């Protein structure tokens, strides 16, 4: 999820997500971000594919798989800005 905590805790039934892929060739696409397993706590390296940002139903979420610290999160948000043309 990349939305703010206020929305996460609200009654809104969806969350905004950036899908991840383990296909590392997508790391070079504009805005995308390489996420190492060490950085995220995931089982393997992944790429955040910001061009596929989407909203999903909260009920589809089971449990957090990993988490970014502030600096990588800021870099991810900057990648979203690239896709949005900001």
Backbone torsions as a table, in degrees:
resi	resn	phi	psi	omega
1	UNK	NA	143.0	178.0
2	UNK	-123.7	12.1	179.4
3	UNK	-92.9	166.6	-175.3
4	UNK	-72.0	158.5	-178.5
5	UNK	-59.4	-35.8	179.7
6	UNK	-58.7	-42.5	177.1
7	UNK	-70.9	-37.6	178.7
8	UNK	-58.7	-36.1	-176.3
9	UNK	-94.0	-0.1	-178.0
10	UNK	-83.0	179.6	178.7
11	UNK	-83.1	-3.0	177.2
12	UNK	-61.3	130.8	-171.8
13	UNK	-85.4	2.8	-178.9
14	UNK	-123.9	161.2	174.3
15	UNK	-131.1	148.6	178.4
16	UNK	-91.7	128.4	-175.2
17	UNK	-130.2	150.8	169.1
18	UNK	-108.9	115.1	-178.8
19	UNK	-67.9	149.8	177.5
20	UNK	-109.1	150.7	174.0
21	UNK	-133.3	146.8	175.1
22	UNK	-89.7	0.9	176.5
23	UNK	-81.6	96.1	-171.2
24	UNK	-68.1	-11.1	178.4
25	UNK	-64.4	-19.1	-178.5
26	UNK	-81.4	-2.9	-178.4
27	UNK	-63.1	-27.0	-176.7
28	UNK	-88.0	-4.9	179.7
29	UNK	-69.2	147.0	-176.6
30	UNK	-54.0	126.5	177.6
31	UNK	86.9	-24.2	-178.5
32	UNK	-65.6	159.2	-175.3
33	UNK	-136.9	130.1	173.9
34	UNK	-73.7	130.8	178.7
35	UNK	-122.1	112.6	179.4
36	UNK	-76.8	154.9	177.5
37	UNK	-58.4	-38.0	179.2
38	UNK	-63.7	-38.0	-178.3
39	UNK	-69.5	-33.1	-171.1
40	UNK	-108.0	-23.9	-172.6
41	UNK	86.0	5.4	176.8
42	UNK	-78.3	166.7	-177.0
43	UNK	-69.1	-29.3	-179.8
44	UNK	-147.6	166.8	178.2
45	UNK	-61.1	146.6	-178.2
46	UNK	-143.2	171.2	174.8
47	UNK	-124.1	130.9	172.9
48	UNK	-81.6	117.4	-176.7
49	UNK	-96.4	86.3	-172.3
50	UNK	-67.2	-19.6	178.6
51	UNK	-73.3	-9.5	178.9
52	UNK	-109.4	22.3	179.3
53	UNK	-52.1	139.3	-173.0
54	UNK	-151.6	163.5	172.7
55	UNK	-107.2	135.4	177.2
56	UNK	-129.0	159.3	178.7
57	UNK	-68.8	132.7	-179.9
58	UNK	-56.5	-30.6	-177.9
59	UNK	-67.4	-16.1	177.6
60	UNK	-79.0	-13.5	-178.7
61	UNK	-84.8	134.2	179.6
62	UNK	-98.5	-65.0	178.9
63	UNK	-155.0	156.2	178.4
64	UNK	-62.0	138.0	178.9
65	UNK	-97.1	-22.0	-178.9
66	UNK	-172.6	178.6	-177.5
67	UNK	-153.3	145.5	176.7
68	UNK	-101.9	144.8	170.9
69	UNK	-77.5	175.8	-172.1
70	UNK	-61.1	-43.9	-176.9
71	UNK	-62.9	-50.9	176.9
72	UNK	-63.5	-33.4	176.9
73	UNK	-63.2	-42.8	177.1
74	UNK	-61.0	-38.5	177.9
75	UNK	-66.5	-39.1	177.7
76	UNK	-64.1	-43.5	178.4
77	UNK	-63.8	-34.7	175.4
78	UNK	-65.4	-36.3	175.4
79	UNK	-64.3	-38.6	175.7
80	UNK	-63.5	-40.2	177.0
81	UNK	-59.0	-37.9	177.7
82	UNK	-59.9	-46.3	-178.2
83	UNK	-65.6	-35.3	-178.8
84	UNK	-82.4	-6.8	179.8
85	UNK	74.4	28.5	-179.7
86	UNK	-91.2	NA	NA
